[in-house]
Amino acid sequence: MRTHPVLPLALAALLLAAPVRAQTPDVAEVERVLAELNSKAAVASEVRKAQEALERARGTRASGDARHSQLLERLAQLWTEVARDILTAIEAEEKARTAQRTLLDTQEQIERERALLEENLARRSRAQLELKRAQEEAASKPPLPPPKEQGSKGNKGRKKGAKR
């Protein structure tokens, strides 16, 4: 059995038109969002396309073609959503760049701290080694004799009985 060539096209048109009826956009909301996005250079192309679609929708509605007007309004809504999504992506990328810079700065600080710690550990090890050598050297030498007591230190070179 062979199908008529127009049947698949009619079926596709019905499937495409069904969501349009269910999702008729709020034109006032689209225009409000477009006004907010109009000053954003990053989405100028998308805003322009949405505005063109709204203008075309007004023209088709004025000529009495409500179905195509709804399609064009939906197109304008989609372009507005694309513009918002682009701005959201730009903000997310900026946050990611900031986080990456912070991560790199933190990694550099960790490396500096690690190098400082290793340097301090090396100093400590050298000091412990020197102390151990000094203790071994002191242990290998005979003990020094106790110091001899001498007369009072303050009276050296003075004559007895002389006053200060």
PyMOL commands that set and color helices and strands:
alter all, ss='L'
color gray80, all
select helices_A, chain A and resi 6-22+27-37+41-62+66-140+153-155
alter helices_A, ss='H'
color red, helices_A
deselect
rebuild
show_as cartoon
